[in-house]
Amino acid sequence: MEHIILQHSSCLNDSLTMAQVEKRGGLLRKSSASKKPLKEKVVLMYDEIFMTEDPSKCSPRFWEELFLMKVNLEYLEGKLESLDGEELMKIKDNINCLFQHCIQALREEHPIRVVNALQTLCALIRGVHQKNKSTSGFDIINMLMGFDKAELCMKNLMESLDTLLCAEGSESLKSLCLKLLLCLVTVTDNISQNTILEYVMINSIFEAILQILSHPPSRREHGYDAVVLLALLVNYRKYESVNPYIVKLSIVDDEATLNGMGLVIAQALSEYNRQYKDKEEEHQSGFFSALTNMVGSMFIADAHEKISVQTNEAILLALYEAVHLNRNFITVLAQSHPEMGLVTTPVSPAPTTPATPLGTTPPSSDVISSVELPLDADVQTSNLLITFLKYSSIVMQDTKDEHRLHSGKLCLIILTCIAEDQYANAFLHDDNMNFRVNLHRMPMRHRKKAADKNLPCRPLVCAVLDLMVEFIVTHMMKEFPMDLYVRCIQVVHKLLCYQKKCRVRLHYTWRELWSVLRLSTNAGQWKEAASKVTHALVNIRAIINHFNPKIESYAAVNHISQLSEEQVLEVVRANYDTLTLKLQDGLDQYERYSEQHKEAAFFKELVRSISTNVRRNLAFHTLSQEVLLKEFSTIS
């Protein structure tokens, strides 16, 4: 009896497996044991395209009918991938014909035809590129369009996409257009080797992207994809030729567009901060908290790693390009966002976002207009810079993971660009722009987490310095991250240069930053380096050694236990003439940031990683027709 049950179970499993295979292969059902399984009509039509004969010879309405059929993306891509290079070359004419008819269909009035054409183009581009990964020896442009027709085909394609993106039409259709463009840009790991993008450079869609970002409704629906697409296009052969997207982005001065871009970036980073905060709270109230209480804090660092959230290099790259290329964007960093700030009136809760990797998948479309969930309750408003500093404080805690290392390095590069900018420094040091910025601090055994309510309200430059000091004092590890340390010091140096030049006296506790003296007096491996730094601080030591005895003497003579600021200043003024300082030239000079000469390799690797992630997450379901079919349920 048991044997019969097992046999029956095995047969059932085989049947289910066969059914799944048939579904993927475009098979509908088996009518009987003796008959072949039935296929969807669209699959039969695909099979005709994969013959060497022109499918429209026997069926004059073949192409017209094809774009009325629901696309089977999986079957079409799978069919392309199953052929070798030689087999693919035999049907090149039919593939060229399909590609051209897709482009023609984009100009149709019936939205169903347009949708089917867009999806077919996605499958074609991805399927043919997938084959090209092997040593097949065929040219992508020739295989898809034919060399003689490529220029006209791509011109027509880009014009149609531009029209669809700018028209007051279906939002779902616009979304699919952006997905097609992302698909086109990311089919190769190295986007600079994607020769089709030459046509995207010539037939620019830059203005269409700006229009999406400048209009709140379209920005909420498509802002994320638009910003990621722009960041990738800017990085196409940026060191080898003139990239029109770089040129155009550098001169954008439209306030609505720049603010729109800032809002999209701020929301994506804010969403990351929110997810991290949620996991942190769950972690603190859950098993790890109980375990830590039982065994002490020995494993606190290991437990903390459990709450990491996937980083978002794509949106961070977009922020970098905006800050680096466009000086007008600097003003966006400091602008408060009332729609994301903490408001006093009751608000509806923000929609929840699917737990997907933020490096590729945007937040839900209507989150951008919702409230930001600030990490400290006393902040009455927020801006992009504060959100970015909070994001940086999270990703810079742990740089062991490759993605977090890239994110941490890019955060420091962005801060380097900000620290060099005159206008950015003006608002960073503005005493009238004070904020409480609750940066995340790494859990450590020798210190307690600062209470949110104890945070002082200070100029934003203090938060930047806090972030730099936090990294410096919490990353004393065996595999010393020297590159990141140098970048932190450079940011601090550039801020100090501005303060010297503009005579800004900042009320900041410098003690944690200037503690190298301790290392120079100990017999450790860093003693020599610490001694050099200590020697370089000769003027600071001279000031301390000169004035401390004078201040103590003044207090003793006048029987004062604690001097006021005015009294200390009086002592300094009275004894300044006898102070001897060593003249040091060039301390307020620094080498300005240059991407092409020093960071090109880093950005090439970063863009490759982002391209791979975007392509991986442009899965079949993101190109699905279900939503569109509901929207266009009838063809008028």
C-alpha positions as CSV (number, residue, x, y, z in Angstrom):
1,M,0.0,0.0,0.0
2,E,2.8,2.4,1.0
3,H,4.6,1.6,-2.3
4,I,1.4,2.5,-4.3
5,I,1.0,5.8,-2.4
6,L,4.7,6.8,-3.1
7,Q,4.3,5.9,-6.8
8,H,1.1,8.0,-7.1
9,S,2.9,10.9,-5.4
10,S,5.8,10.7,-7.7
11,C,3.5,10.7,-10.8
12,L,1.7,13.8,-9.4
13,N,5.0,15.6,-8.9
14,D,6.0,14.7,-12.5
15,S,2.7,16.0,-13.8
16,L,3.1,19.3,-11.9
17,T,6.6,19.7,-13.2
18,M,5.5,19.0,-16.8
19,A,2.7,21.5,-16.4
20,Q,5.2,24.2,-15.3
21,V,7.6,23.4,-18.1
22,E,4.7,23.6,-20.6
23,K,3.5,27.0,-19.2
24,R,7.0,28.4,-19.6
25,G,7.3,27.1,-23.1
26,G,4.1,28.7,-24.1
27,L,2.1,25.4,-24.0
28,L,-1.5,25.6,-23.0
29,R,-2.7,22.1,-22.2
30,K,-2.7,18.5,-23.4
31,S,-6.0,17.6,-25.0
32,S,-5.3,13.9,-24.8
33,A,-2.4,11.5,-24.3
34,S,-2.0,10.9,-28.1
35,K,-2.2,14.6,-29.2
36,K,0.6,17.2,-29.0
37,P,0.2,20.0,-26.4
38,L,-1.5,23.1,-27.7
39,K,0.5,26.3,-27.9
40,E,-0.5,30.0,-27.5
41,K,-1.0,31.7,-30.8
42,V,1.7,34.3,-30.0
43,V,4.1,31.4,-29.4
44,L,3.3,29.9,-32.8
45,M,3.9,33.3,-34.3
46,Y,7.3,33.6,-32.6
47,D,8.2,30.2,-33.9
48,E,7.4,31.4,-37.5
49,I,9.8,34.4,-36.9
50,F,12.5,31.9,-35.9
51,M,12.2,30.2,-39.3
52,T,14.3,31.4,-42.2
53,E,11.3,32.4,-44.3
54,D,9.6,35.8,-44.0
55,P,6.5,35.1,-41.9
56,S,4.4,37.8,-43.7
57,K,4.7,36.0,-47.1
58,C,2.0,33.5,-46.2
59,S,0.2,35.9,-43.8
60,P,0.1,39.5,-45.0
61,R,-1.4,40.6,-41.7
62,F,1.2,38.8,-39.6
63,W,2.8,41.8,-38.1
64,E,-0.4,43.6,-37.5
65,E,-1.8,40.6,-35.7
66,L,1.4,40.0,-33.7
67,F,1.1,43.3,-31.8
68,L,-2.5,42.5,-30.7
69,M,-1.2,39.3,-28.9
70,K,-0.2,39.3,-25.3
71,V,3.6,39.2,-25.3
72,N,5.3,36.0,-23.8
73,L,8.5,37.6,-22.7
74,E,9.9,34.4,-21.1
75,Y,9.4,32.3,-24.2
76,L,10.8,34.9,-26.6
77,E,13.9,35.6,-24.6
78,G,14.4,31.8,-24.0
79,K,14.1,31.1,-27.7
80,L,16.8,33.7,-28.5
81,E,19.1,32.3,-25.8
82,S,18.6,28.7,-27.0
83,L,20.1,29.5,-30.4
84,D,23.8,29.6,-31.1
85,G,25.5,32.4,-33.0
86,E,25.3,30.7,-36.4
87,E,21.6,29.8,-36.0
88,L,20.9,33.4,-35.0
89,M,22.6,34.8,-38.1
90,K,20.4,32.6,-40.3
91,I,17.3,34.4,-39.0
92,K,18.9,37.9,-38.9
93,D,16.5,39.3,-41.5
94,N,13.5,38.2,-39.5
95,I,14.9,39.7,-36.3
96,N,15.6,43.0,-38.1
97,C,12.1,42.9,-39.5
98,L,10.6,42.3,-36.0
99,F,12.7,45.1,-34.5
100,Q,11.6,47.6,-37.2
101,H,7.9,46.6,-36.9
102,C,8.2,47.1,-33.1
103,I,9.4,50.7,-33.7
104,Q,6.6,51.3,-36.2
105,A,4.0,50.0,-33.7
106,L,5.1,52.6,-31.2
107,R,3.4,55.3,-33.4
108,E,0.1,53.4,-33.4
109,E,-3.0,55.0,-31.8
110,H,-4.0,51.8,-30.0
111,P,-2.1,51.6,-26.7
112,I,-2.2,47.8,-26.6
113,R,0.0,47.7,-29.8
114,V,2.4,50.2,-28.2
115,V,2.6,48.2,-25.0
116,N,3.2,44.9,-26.9
117,A,5.9,46.6,-29.0
118,L,7.7,48.0,-26.0
119,Q,7.7,44.6,-24.3
120,T,8.9,42.9,-27.4
121,L,11.7,45.3,-27.8
122,C,12.8,44.6,-24.2
123,A,12.8,40.8,-24.9
124,L,14.7,41.3,-28.2
125,I,17.4,43.6,-26.8
126,R,18.0,41.4,-23.7
127,G,17.8,38.1,-25.6
128,V,20.3,39.1,-28.3
129,H,22.7,40.6,-25.8
130,Q,22.5,37.5,-23.7
131,K,23.7,35.5,-26.7
132,N,26.5,38.0,-27.4
133,K,28.2,37.1,-24.0
134,S,29.6,34.0,-25.7
135,T,32.1,34.2,-28.5
136,S,29.4,34.3,-31.2
137,G,31.2,36.8,-33.3
138,F,28.1,38.8,-34.4
139,D,27.5,42.5,-34.0
140,I,24.6,43.5,-31.8
141,I,23.5,46.5,-33.9
142,N,23.6,44.4,-37.1
143,M,21.7,41.6,-35.5
144,L,19.0,43.8,-34.2
145,M,18.6,46.4,-36.9
146,G,21.1,45.9,-39.7
147,F,23.9,48.3,-40.2
148,D,22.2,50.1,-43.1
149,K,19.0,50.8,-41.2
150,A,20.4,51.3,-37.6
151,E,20.7,55.1,-37.7
152,L,17.1,55.6,-38.9
153,C,15.7,52.9,-36.6
154,M,17.3,54.3,-33.5
155,K,16.2,57.9,-34.5
156,N,12.6,56.7,-34.8
157,L,12.8,54.7,-31.6
158,M,14.2,57.6,-29.5
159,E,11.7,60.1,-31.0
160,S,8.8,57.8,-30.1
161,L,10.0,57.2,-26.6
162,D,10.5,60.9,-26.1
163,T,7.0,61.6,-27.4
164,L,5.5,58.9,-25.1
165,L,7.4,60.2,-22.0
166,C,6.4,63.9,-22.6
167,A,2.7,63.2,-23.6
168,E,-0.2,63.5,-21.2
169,G,-0.9,59.9,-21.6
170,S,-0.8,56.7,-19.6
171,E,1.5,56.7,-16.5
172,S,1.9,52.9,-16.9
173,L,3.0,53.4,-20.5
174,K,5.6,56.0,-19.4
175,S,6.8,53.6,-16.8
176,L,7.3,50.9,-19.4
177,C,9.2,53.4,-21.7
178,L,11.6,54.1,-18.8
179,K,12.0,50.3,-18.2
180,L,12.9,49.8,-21.8
181,L,15.5,52.6,-21.7
182,L,17.0,51.1,-18.5
183,C,17.0,47.7,-20.2
184,L,18.8,49.3,-23.2
185,V,21.4,51.0,-21.0
186,T,22.2,48.1,-18.7
187,V,22.3,45.0,-21.1
188,T,26.1,45.2,-20.8
189,D,28.0,45.2,-17.5
190,N,30.3,47.9,-18.8
191,I,27.9,50.5,-20.3
192,S,30.7,52.2,-22.2
193,Q,31.0,49.1,-24.3
194,N,27.3,49.3,-25.3
195,T,27.6,50.7,-28.8
196,I,23.8,51.2,-29.1
197,L,24.1,54.0,-26.6
198,E,25.9,56.1,-29.3
199,Y,22.4,56.6,-30.8
200,V,21.0,57.5,-27.4
201,M,23.7,60.2,-27.2
202,I,22.8,61.5,-30.6
203,N,19.0,61.4,-30.1
204,S,18.9,62.8,-26.6
205,I,16.0,62.2,-24.2
206,F,17.5,64.6,-21.6
207,E,14.7,67.1,-21.8
208,A,12.1,64.3,-21.3
209,I,13.9,63.2,-18.1
210,L,13.9,66.8,-16.9
211,Q,10.2,67.2,-17.6
212,I,9.4,64.1,-15.5
213,L,11.4,65.5,-12.6
214,S,9.9,69.0,-12.8
215,H,6.3,67.9,-12.6
216,P,5.2,66.5,-9.2
217,P,2.7,63.9,-10.5
218,S,5.1,62.4,-13.0
219,R,8.0,62.7,-10.5
220,R,6.1,60.7,-7.9
221,E,5.4,58.0,-10.5
222,H,8.6,57.8,-12.4
223,G,11.2,60.0,-10.6
224,Y,13.3,57.2,-9.3
225,D,13.7,55.4,-12.7
226,A,14.4,58.8,-14.3
227,V,17.1,59.8,-11.9
228,V,18.9,56.4,-12.1
229,L,18.6,56.4,-15.9
230,L,20.2,59.9,-16.0
231,A,23.0,58.9,-13.7
232,L,23.9,55.9,-15.9
233,L,23.7,57.9,-19.2
234,V,26.0,60.5,-17.7
235,N,28.6,57.8,-17.2
236,Y,28.7,56.5,-20.8
237,R,32.3,56.9,-22.1
238,K,32.6,60.0,-19.9
239,Y,36.4,60.0,-20.0
240,E,36.7,59.2,-23.7
241,S,34.4,61.6,-25.6
242,V,32.0,64.5,-25.1
243,N,28.9,63.2,-23.4
244,P,26.0,65.5,-24.1
245,Y,24.2,64.4,-20.9
246,I,27.1,65.7,-18.9
247,V,27.1,69.0,-20.7
248,K,23.4,69.5,-20.4
249,L,23.2,68.4,-16.7
250,S,26.0,70.9,-15.8
251,I,24.0,73.9,-17.0
252,V,20.5,73.1,-15.7
253,D,19.3,76.1,-13.7
254,D,15.5,75.4,-13.6
255,E,14.5,75.5,-9.9
256,A,11.6,73.1,-10.3
257,T,13.8,70.5,-12.0
258,L,16.6,70.7,-9.6
259,N,14.3,70.5,-6.6
260,G,12.5,67.6,-8.2
261,M,15.7,65.7,-8.5
262,G,16.6,66.6,-4.9
263,L,13.3,65.3,-3.7
264,V,13.7,61.9,-5.5
265,I,17.2,61.5,-4.0
266,A,16.1,62.6,-0.6
267,Q,13.2,60.2,-0.5
268,A,15.3,57.2,-1.6
269,L,17.9,57.9,1.1
270,S,15.2,58.7,3.7
271,E,13.6,55.3,2.9
272,Y,16.9,53.6,3.5
273,N,17.2,55.5,6.9
274,R,13.7,54.4,7.8
275,Q,14.3,50.8,7.0
276,Y,17.5,50.8,9.0
277,K,15.7,52.5,12.0
278,D,12.9,49.9,11.9
279,K,15.4,47.0,11.9
280,E,17.5,48.6,14.6
281,E,14.4,49.0,16.9
282,E,13.4,45.4,16.1
283,H,16.9,44.3,16.9
284,Q,17.1,46.2,20.2
285,S,13.8,44.7,21.4
286,G,14.3,41.2,20.1
287,F,16.5,38.2,20.6
288,F,19.9,39.9,20.2
289,S,19.0,42.5,22.9
290,A,18.2,39.7,25.3
291,L,21.3,37.8,24.4
292,T,23.5,40.8,24.9
293,N,22.0,41.4,28.3
294,M,22.8,37.8,29.3
295,V,26.3,37.5,28.0
296,G,27.4,41.2,28.2
297,S,28.6,43.3,25.3
298,M,31.3,40.9,24.1
299,F,29.5,40.2,20.8
300,I,27.8,43.5,20.4
301,A,29.6,44.3,17.1
302,D,28.6,40.9,15.6
303,A,25.0,41.3,16.6
304,H,24.9,44.8,15.2
305,E,25.9,43.5,11.7
306,K,22.6,41.6,11.6
307,I,20.6,44.9,11.1
308,S,22.4,46.0,7.9
309,V,20.1,47.1,5.0
310,Q,21.2,46.9,1.4
311,T,22.8,50.1,0.2
312,N,21.7,52.2,-2.7
313,E,24.6,53.1,-4.9
314,A,22.4,54.0,-7.8
315,I,20.8,56.9,-6.1
316,L,24.0,57.9,-4.4
317,L,25.7,58.1,-7.8
318,A,22.9,60.4,-9.0
319,L,23.5,62.7,-6.0
320,Y,27.2,62.7,-6.7
321,E,26.8,63.6,-10.4
322,A,24.3,66.4,-9.5
323,V,26.7,67.9,-6.8
324,H,29.8,67.4,-8.9
325,L,28.5,68.7,-12.2
326,N,25.9,71.3,-11.4
327,R,26.8,74.2,-9.0
328,N,23.2,75.2,-9.0
329,F,22.3,71.9,-7.3
330,I,24.2,72.9,-4.2
331,T,21.3,75.2,-3.2
332,V,19.0,72.2,-3.2
333,L,21.0,70.5,-0.4
334,A,20.0,73.1,2.1
335,Q,16.4,73.6,1.1
336,S,13.9,72.2,3.5
337,H,11.3,69.8,2.2
338,P,7.9,70.4,3.9
339,E,6.4,67.3,2.4
340,M,9.1,65.2,4.0
341,G,9.6,67.3,7.2
342,L,8.0,66.5,10.5
343,V,4.7,68.5,10.7
344,T,2.6,69.3,13.8
345,T,-0.8,68.5,12.2
346,P,-1.9,64.9,12.0
347,V,-1.0,63.0,8.9
348,S,-1.9,59.7,7.4
349,P,0.8,57.0,7.8
350,A,3.2,56.6,4.9
351,P,2.5,53.7,2.6
352,T,4.7,50.7,3.3
353,T,7.4,49.8,0.8
354,P,8.2,46.3,-0.3
355,A,11.3,44.9,1.2
356,T,13.3,44.9,-2.0
357,P,17.0,45.9,-2.7
358,L,17.1,49.7,-2.7
359,G,20.0,49.7,-5.1
360,T,17.6,49.0,-8.0
361,T,13.9,49.2,-7.0
362,P,12.3,52.5,-6.3
363,P,10.2,53.3,-3.2
364,S,6.5,53.0,-3.8
365,S,5.3,55.7,-6.2
366,D,3.4,57.8,-3.7
367,V,5.9,57.7,-0.9
368,I,7.8,60.7,-2.3
369,S,5.0,63.1,-1.2
370,S,4.7,61.6,2.3
371,V,6.3,62.6,5.5
372,E,9.9,61.7,6.2
373,L,10.4,59.7,9.4
374,P,13.2,61.6,11.0
375,L,15.6,59.7,13.3
376,D,15.3,62.4,16.0
377,A,11.9,63.7,17.2
378,D,13.1,67.3,17.8
379,V,13.9,68.0,14.2
380,Q,11.1,70.2,12.9
381,T,12.3,70.2,9.3
382,S,14.7,68.3,7.2
383,N,16.7,68.8,4.0
384,L,18.7,66.7,1.6
385,L,22.0,67.3,3.3
386,I,20.7,66.1,6.7
387,T,19.2,63.0,5.1
388,F,22.4,62.3,3.3
389,L,24.5,62.8,6.5
390,K,22.3,60.3,8.3
391,Y,22.6,57.8,5.4
392,S,26.4,58.3,5.5
393,S,26.6,57.7,9.2
394,I,24.9,54.3,8.7
395,V,26.8,53.0,5.7
396,M,30.2,54.2,7.0
397,Q,29.8,52.2,10.2
398,D,30.7,48.9,8.5
399,T,32.9,49.0,5.4
400,K,33.8,45.3,5.3
401,D,31.1,44.6,2.7
402,E,32.0,45.6,-0.8
403,H,28.8,47.5,-1.4
404,R,29.0,49.4,1.9
405,L,32.6,50.2,1.2
406,H,31.7,51.7,-2.2
407,S,28.8,53.6,-0.6
408,G,31.1,54.9,2.2
409,K,33.8,56.0,-0.3
410,L,31.2,57.7,-2.5
411,C,29.7,59.5,0.5
412,L,33.2,60.9,1.3
413,I,33.7,61.9,-2.3
414,I,30.4,63.8,-2.2
415,L,31.3,65.5,1.0
416,T,34.7,66.4,-0.5
417,C,32.9,68.2,-3.4
418,I,30.6,70.0,-0.9
419,A,33.5,71.0,1.3
420,E,35.2,72.7,-1.6
421,D,32.2,74.7,-2.7
422,Q,32.0,78.3,-1.5
423,Y,28.2,78.5,-1.4
424,A,27.9,75.1,0.4
425,N,30.4,76.3,3.0
426,A,28.4,79.5,3.5
427,F,25.2,77.6,4.5
428,L,27.1,74.9,6.4
429,H,28.6,77.6,8.7
430,D,25.5,79.9,8.9
431,D,24.7,80.5,12.5
432,N,21.1,81.2,11.5
433,M,20.6,77.7,10.1
434,N,20.9,75.4,13.2
435,F,19.8,71.8,13.3
436,R,19.8,68.8,15.6
437,V,21.2,66.0,13.4
438,N,21.1,62.6,15.0
439,L,23.8,60.7,13.3
440,H,24.0,56.9,13.9
441,R,27.0,56.0,16.1
442,M,28.6,52.5,16.1
443,P,27.8,50.6,19.3
444,M,31.1,50.4,21.3
445,R,31.9,48.9,24.7
446,H,33.5,52.0,26.2
447,R,30.7,54.5,25.4
448,K,26.9,54.8,25.7
449,K,24.6,55.9,22.9
450,A,23.8,59.6,23.3
451,A,20.2,60.4,24.1
452,D,18.4,62.2,21.2
453,K,17.2,65.0,23.5
454,N,20.7,65.9,24.5
455,L,21.7,66.8,20.9
456,P,22.6,70.5,20.6
457,C,21.2,72.7,17.8
458,R,24.2,73.7,15.7
459,P,25.3,74.8,12.2
460,L,25.4,71.9,9.8
461,V,29.2,72.0,9.5
462,C,29.2,70.5,13.1
463,A,27.3,67.5,11.9
464,V,29.8,67.0,9.0
465,L,32.7,67.2,11.5
466,D,31.0,64.8,13.8
467,L,30.6,62.3,11.0
468,M,34.3,62.6,10.1
469,V,35.4,62.3,13.7
470,E,33.1,59.4,14.3
471,F,34.6,57.5,11.4
472,I,38.2,58.3,12.5
473,V,37.7,57.1,16.1
474,T,35.7,53.9,15.3
475,H,37.7,52.3,12.5
476,M,41.0,51.5,14.3
477,M,41.2,48.1,12.8
478,K,43.9,45.7,11.6
479,E,43.0,46.2,7.9
480,F,43.3,49.9,8.2
481,P,41.1,51.8,5.7
482,M,43.8,54.3,4.9
483,D,42.0,55.6,1.8
484,L,38.9,56.5,3.7
485,Y,40.9,58.0,6.6
486,V,42.7,60.3,4.2
487,R,39.4,61.4,2.6
488,C,38.0,62.2,6.1
489,I,41.0,64.3,7.0
490,Q,40.8,66.1,3.6
491,V,37.1,67.0,4.3
492,V,38.1,68.4,7.7
493,H,41.0,70.3,6.2
494,K,38.9,71.9,3.5
495,L,36.3,73.1,6.1
496,L,39.1,74.5,8.3
497,C,40.6,76.3,5.3
498,Y,37.2,78.0,4.7
499,Q,37.0,79.0,8.4
500,K,40.4,80.5,8.3
501,K,39.7,82.4,5.0
502,C,36.4,83.7,6.2
503,R,37.4,84.2,9.8
504,V,34.7,81.9,11.1
505,R,35.1,80.9,14.8
506,L,33.3,77.6,15.3
507,H,32.1,76.4,18.7
508,Y,33.1,72.8,18.4
509,T,34.7,70.3,20.7
510,W,37.9,69.4,18.9
511,R,39.4,67.2,21.7
512,E,38.4,63.9,20.0
513,L,40.0,64.9,16.7
514,W,43.3,66.2,18.2
515,S,44.2,63.1,20.4
516,V,47.4,61.8,18.3
517,L,49.7,62.8,21.2
518,R,48.7,59.6,23.1
519,L,50.1,57.4,20.3
520,S,53.3,59.4,20.0
521,T,54.2,58.7,23.6
522,N,53.5,55.0,23.4
523,A,55.9,52.4,22.0
524,G,53.6,51.2,19.2
525,Q,53.7,50.7,15.4
526,W,52.2,54.2,14.9
527,K,54.6,56.0,17.1
528,E,56.7,57.4,14.3
529,A,53.7,58.6,12.3
530,A,52.1,60.1,15.4
531,S,55.3,61.9,16.3
532,K,55.3,63.5,12.9
533,V,51.7,64.7,13.3
534,T,52.4,65.9,16.9
535,H,55.4,67.8,15.6
536,A,53.2,69.4,13.0
537,L,51.0,70.7,15.8
538,V,53.8,72.6,17.3
539,N,51.9,75.9,17.2
540,I,48.9,74.5,19.0
541,R,51.2,73.1,21.7
542,A,53.0,76.5,21.9
543,I,49.7,78.3,22.4
544,I,48.6,75.9,25.2
545,N,52.0,76.0,26.9
546,H,52.2,79.7,26.7
547,F,48.7,80.7,27.9
548,N,47.8,78.0,30.5
549,P,50.3,79.2,33.1
550,K,49.2,82.9,32.5
551,I,45.5,81.9,33.0
552,E,46.3,79.9,36.1
553,S,48.4,82.8,37.5
554,Y,45.6,85.3,36.8
555,A,43.1,83.1,38.6
556,A,45.3,82.6,41.6
557,V,46.1,86.3,42.0
558,N,42.5,87.4,41.7
559,H,41.2,84.4,43.8
560,I,38.9,83.2,41.0
561,S,38.1,79.5,40.8
562,Q,36.6,79.6,37.2
563,L,37.3,82.4,34.7
564,S,34.7,83.7,32.4
565,E,35.2,84.0,28.6
566,E,35.9,87.7,28.9
567,Q,38.5,87.2,31.6
568,V,40.3,84.5,29.5
569,L,40.2,86.8,26.5
570,E,41.7,89.6,28.6
571,V,44.6,87.3,29.6
572,V,45.2,86.3,26.0
573,R,45.3,89.9,24.8
574,A,47.7,90.9,27.6
575,N,50.1,88.1,26.8
576,Y,49.8,87.8,23.0
577,D,52.9,89.8,22.2
578,T,55.2,87.4,24.0
579,L,53.8,84.3,22.2
580,T,56.2,82.8,19.6
581,L,54.8,80.8,16.8
582,K,56.4,79.0,13.9
583,L,55.4,80.3,10.5
584,Q,54.0,77.5,8.3
585,D,53.1,78.3,4.7
586,G,50.5,76.6,2.6
587,L,48.4,75.1,5.4
588,D,45.3,76.8,3.9
589,Q,46.0,75.4,0.5
590,Y,44.8,72.1,-0.9
591,E,44.6,70.1,-4.1
592,R,41.1,70.3,-5.5
593,Y,39.1,67.2,-6.2
594,S,39.6,65.7,-9.7
595,E,37.5,62.7,-10.8
596,Q,39.1,61.8,-14.1
597,H,42.7,61.7,-12.9
598,K,42.3,59.9,-9.6
599,E,38.8,58.3,-9.4
600,A,38.2,57.0,-12.9
601,A,38.8,53.3,-11.9
602,F,36.5,53.5,-8.9
603,F,33.6,55.0,-10.9
604,K,34.0,52.5,-13.7
605,E,33.7,49.6,-11.2
606,L,30.9,51.3,-9.3
607,V,28.8,51.9,-12.5
608,R,29.5,48.3,-13.6
609,S,28.0,47.1,-10.2
610,I,25.0,49.4,-10.5
611,S,24.3,48.4,-14.1
612,T,24.4,44.7,-13.1
613,N,22.0,45.3,-10.2
614,V,19.5,47.4,-12.3
615,R,19.5,44.7,-15.0
616,R,19.0,41.9,-12.5
617,N,16.0,43.7,-11.0
618,L,14.4,44.5,-14.3
619,A,12.7,41.1,-14.0
620,F,9.8,39.8,-16.0
621,H,7.3,41.0,-13.4
622,T,8.5,44.6,-13.7
623,L,7.8,44.5,-17.4
624,S,4.5,42.7,-16.9
625,Q,1.4,43.6,-18.8
626,E,-1.2,43.0,-16.1
627,V,-1.5,46.6,-14.9
628,L,-1.5,47.8,-18.5
629,L,-4.2,45.3,-19.6
630,K,-6.5,46.6,-16.9
631,E,-5.8,50.2,-18.0
632,F,-6.4,49.4,-21.7
633,S,-9.1,46.7,-21.3
634,T,-10.7,47.7,-24.6
635,I,-9.3,48.9,-27.9
636,S,-11.4,51.7,-29.3
